[in-house]
Amino acid sequence: MTTNSCYEGQFGGTAKWIKENWKADSKVEYIRRKYESRNPRLAILGWDNAFGRALDQKEPRDYVKKVGVDFVGA
C-alpha cells in the first residue's frame, strides 16, 4: 500500500526542495541557468475548487516563509 502526502505537505516539501537546491552550483541544470543571489520564488497554479485551494492555506505559507522561499501567489 502507498500513501500520498496531503496537498499542504506537497507544497511545503516542494518549497524545502527548492531552497535546498537553489544555489549557483546546483545539480539541477535549470537552476544553474536561472540562479540569482536571492531567495527562490514559488507560486501555486491550481483550479478554483477545494483541491486547488487546499494548497493555499496559512500554515503552508508560513512554512514556505520559514524555510526562506518567497511565495509569489496563487
C-alpha positions in Angstrom: 0.0 0.0 0.0 1.2 3.5 -0.8 0.1 6.8 0.6 0.4 10.3 -0.8 1.1 13.3 1.3 -1.5 16.0 1.7 -1.6 18.9 -0.7 -0.2 21.2 2.0 2.6 18.8 2.6 3.4 18.6 -1.0 3.6 22.4 -1.2 5.9 22.6 1.9 8.1 19.7 0.6 8.4 21.5 -2.8 9.5 24.7 -1.0 12.1 22.8 1.0 13.5 21.1 -2.1 13.7 24.4 -4.0 15.5 26.1 -1.1 18.0 23.2 -0.7 18.8 23.2 -4.4 18.7 27.0 -5.1 22.5 27.5 -5.5 24.8 28.5 -8.2 26.4 25.0 -8.3 23.1 23.1 -8.1 22.9 19.6 -9.7 19.8 20.8 -11.5 20.8 22.4 -14.8 17.7 24.6 -15.0 18.5 26.1 -11.6 22.2 26.7 -12.5 21.0 28.7 -15.6 18.3 30.7 -13.7 20.1 31.1 -10.4 20.2 34.6 -8.9 21.6 35.7 -5.5 18.1 36.0 -3.8 15.5 33.7 -2.2 13.9 31.3 -4.7 10.3 32.0 -5.6 7.3 29.7 -5.6 3.8 30.1 -6.9 0.7 27.9 -7.0 -1.2 27.1 -10.1 -4.4 25.2 -9.4 -8.1 25.0 -10.0 -10.6 27.2 -8.0 -12.1 24.3 -6.1 -11.4 22.5 -2.8 -8.4 20.6 -4.1 -6.8 23.7 -5.7 -7.5 25.9 -2.7 -6.1 23.3 -0.3 -2.6 24.3 -1.1 -3.1 28.0 -0.4 -3.5 28.0 3.4 -1.9 29.9 6.2 0.2 27.0 7.6 1.9 26.1 4.3 2.5 29.8 3.5 4.1 30.3 7.0 6.3 27.2 6.4 7.4 28.4 3.0 8.4 31.7 4.5 10.2 29.9 7.4 12.4 27.9 5.0 13.4 31.0 3.0 11.3 30.8 -0.1 9.3 33.8 -1.4 5.7 32.9 -2.1 4.6 34.7 -5.3 0.9 33.9 -5.1 -1.8 31.6 -6.2 
